[in-house]
Amino acid sequence: MIETSRLQLLPCSLKYFEAVLHGNEALAQVLGVDVPENWTEYPEMVLVAYDKMRNDPALLGWFFYLAIHKADNRLIGTAGFKGRPTPEGVVEVGYEVSPDYREHGYATEMAETLIRFAFGHSYVSKVIAHTLEEYNAAVKVLQKCGLHFAGAVNGTDAGELWRWEITREQYEALATAHPSS
């Protein structure tokens, strides 16, 4: 588990994924937290993630996290990586926050925490992310976390996507310039 001042990011084990398959009440019972109906906008992605984790349990920690709001004891979204770092040391980060908890800095808190976690491993050299090809809340989060626009890429079903990245050197320079961040 990764903790921030307001959140707990729980690595989604097979046990948690299997509870998701049985519904929100089962998940709430296993986690010991409130699980609202709209905790994720992408339930189909959770099923894909479950299948991926089932086929490669070693992904735990480098994959899917459940975001728990500590004060409210409530599941408010997901965060994580698209998998272990590549041989070149690149890892992709992603996150989502349920609508009731947006615009309170939780996505930024999740992303910053995952980026710090990634760079806490000496073999990670770069963290990347992809967004829709538009200036939106996800872009603002990535910019706050120090990621820079790295160009457009051809996404699969979504069409063009924007790629964002931060290297270890850029991250360390930011940490030195803003030690309280």
Buried (B, 14 or more C-beta within 10 A) or exposed (E): EBEBEBBBBBBBBEEBBBBBEEEBEBBBEBBEBBBBEEBBEEEEBBEEBBEBBEEEEEBBBBBBBBBBBEEBEBBBBBBBBBEBBBEEBBBBBBBBBBEEBBEEBBBBBBBBBBBBBBBEEEEBBBBBBBBBBEEEEBBEBBBBBBBEEBEEEEBEEEEEBBBBBBBBEBBEEBBEEEEEE
